[in-house]
Amino acid sequence: MGLFDMFSGDSEEMTPHFAFATSLIYMISVDGKIENEEVGQLLAVLGGEESGGSIGVGANNRQLLDRAFKYRQKNDVEKFLSEATPILTDAQKMCILTNILDSSLSDGDAAPEEQQLFGQFLQAFGISEERFKPFFDVLALKNDRSVFTKENHPSNKAGYTVKLKL
């Protein structure tokens, strides 16, 4: 430990919960803009707390988010993934992947930067696209609200049945 390590910022160790929050921050900020839908998704996922009739961020989650944003500002995704991946279980990795994908789709379209970042997470976590495809299909269905606004949407044709392809 060097004399000035205390000033380097993020002195707390990587934990699965911190990795989860930080993953979401990387995803919502990767395209250079943070959309309202993405912030809403972030707060919903981290368990926003109600205060005075509006949804806010509880003290513990505010501290977690502040720390995650600071980490994101100082570290590239490769460093983050190299620190986070070894401490995560398979279930935690899948939870992160489904949540960052849901976040990227929450504004209706996954930007190319979001798609690339998602691929980096898949690769770092050792999860194949083939294994993740059923989860992708469910989240794509969940976020395709055009089934309500486009009368000629292919999924709205008479006789069409949504099925999970394994």
C-alpha positions in Angstrom: 0.0 0.0 0.0 1.5 3.3 -1.1 1.3 6.6 0.9 -1.2 8.1 -1.5 -3.5 5.2 -2.0 -6.1 6.7 0.3 -6.5 9.5 -2.3 -7.1 7.2 -5.2 -10.8 7.3 -4.8 -12.5 3.9 -4.7 -10.8 2.3 -1.8 -13.6 -0.1 -1.0 -13.4 -3.6 -2.3 -15.4 -5.0 -5.2 -18.5 -6.8 -4.0 -21.2 -8.5 -6.1 -23.8 -5.8 -5.2 -21.4 -3.0 -6.2 -20.6 -4.9 -9.4 -24.3 -5.1 -10.2 -24.9 -1.4 -9.7 -21.7 -0.5 -11.6 -22.7 -2.7 -14.5 -26.0 -0.8 -14.8 -24.1 2.5 -14.8 -21.7 1.3 -17.5 -24.7 0.3 -19.6 -26.8 3.4 -19.2 -23.9 5.7 -19.9 -22.2 3.9 -22.7 -23.9 5.8 -25.6 -23.1 9.1 -24.1 -26.6 10.0 -23.0 -28.7 8.8 -20.1 -32.4 8.5 -21.0 -35.2 8.9 -18.5 -36.3 5.3 -19.1 -32.8 4.1 -18.3 -32.8 6.1 -15.0 -36.2 4.7 -14.2 -35.0 1.2 -14.8 -31.9 1.8 -12.7 -33.9 3.0 -9.8 -36.5 0.2 -10.1 -33.8 -2.4 -10.2 -31.8 -1.1 -7.3 -35.0 -0.7 -5.2 -35.9 3.0 -5.2 -37.6 4.0 -2.0 -40.7 6.2 -1.8 -40.4 9.4 0.1 -43.1 12.1 0.1 -45.1 10.5 -2.6 -42.3 10.3 -5.1 -39.8 7.5 -5.8 -36.3 8.3 -4.6 -33.1 6.6 -3.8 -32.6 5.4 -0.2 -29.5 6.4 1.6 -27.8 3.1 1.1 -28.6 3.0 -2.6 -27.6 6.6 -3.1 -24.2 5.8 -1.5 -23.9 2.7 -3.8 -24.8 4.8 -6.9 -22.5 7.6 -6.0 -19.6 5.1 -5.6 -20.6 3.3 -8.9 -20.7 6.6 -10.8 -17.3 7.6 -9.4 -15.8 4.2 -10.3 -17.3 4.5 -13.8 -15.6 7.9 -14.3 -12.2 6.6 -13.4 -12.1 3.1 -14.8 -12.7 1.6 -18.3 -15.0 -1.4 -18.6 -12.1 -3.8 -19.2 -10.7 -3.0 -15.7 -14.1 -3.3 -14.2 -14.8 -6.6 -15.8 -11.4 -8.0 -14.7 -12.1 -7.0 -11.1 -15.8 -8.0 -11.0 -15.9 -11.3 -12.9 -13.9 -13.4 -10.5 -16.1 -12.6 -7.5 -19.4 -13.3 -9.2 -21.4 -16.5 -9.2 -23.1 -17.8 -12.3 -26.5 -16.6 -11.0 -25.1 -13.1 -10.3 -23.6 -12.9 -13.8 -26.9 -14.0 -15.4 -28.7 -11.4 -13.2 -26.4 -8.7 -14.3 -26.7 -9.7 -18.0 -30.5 -9.8 -17.9 -30.7 -6.4 -16.1 -28.2 -4.6 -18.3 -29.9 -6.0 -21.4 -33.3 -4.9 -20.0 -31.8 -1.4 -19.4 -30.4 -1.2 -22.9 -33.8 -2.1 -24.4 -35.8 0.1 -22.0 -35.8 3.1 -24.3 -37.0 1.0 -27.2 -33.7 0.5 -29.0 -30.3 -0.9 -28.1 -27.7 1.5 -29.5 -24.7 0.0 -31.2 -22.5 1.0 -28.2 -24.9 -0.8 -25.9 -24.8 -3.9 -28.1 -21.0 -3.9 -28.1 -20.8 -3.4 -24.3 -23.3 -6.3 -23.8 -21.0 -8.5 -25.9 -18.0 -7.5 -23.7 -20.0 -8.6 -20.6 -21.0 -11.9 -22.2 -17.4 -12.6 -23.2 -15.9 -11.6 -19.8 -18.5 -13.7 -18.0 -18.0 -16.7 -20.2 -21.6 -16.9 -21.3 -22.3 -17.9 -24.9 -24.9 -16.1 -27.0 -26.6 -19.5 -27.5 -27.0 -20.0 -23.7 -28.3 -16.4 -23.3 -30.7 -16.4 -26.3 -33.8 -17.5 -24.4 -33.3 -14.7 -21.9 -32.8 -12.3 -24.7 -36.0 -13.4 -26.4 -38.0 -12.9 -23.2 -36.6 -9.4 -22.6 -37.0 -8.4 -26.3 -40.7 -9.4 -26.0 -41.1 -7.6 -22.7 -39.7 -4.4 -24.2 -41.5 -4.5 -27.6 -44.4 -2.3 -26.8 -45.0 -1.8 -30.5 -47.3 -4.7 -30.4 -49.8 -2.2 -28.9 -49.2 0.6 -31.4 -48.7 -1.2 -34.7 -51.7 -3.0 -36.0 -49.7 -4.8 -38.6 -47.0 -6.0 -36.1 -46.1 -9.6 -37.2 -46.8 -10.9 -33.6 -50.3 -9.6 -33.8 -51.4 -11.7 -36.8 -54.3 -14.1 -36.3 -53.1 -17.5 -35.0 -49.6 -16.3 -34.0 -48.5 -17.7 -30.6 -45.5 -16.5 -28.7 -43.2 -19.4 -27.8 -39.9 -19.6 -26.1 -37.4 -21.1 -28.5 -34.8 -23.3 -26.7 
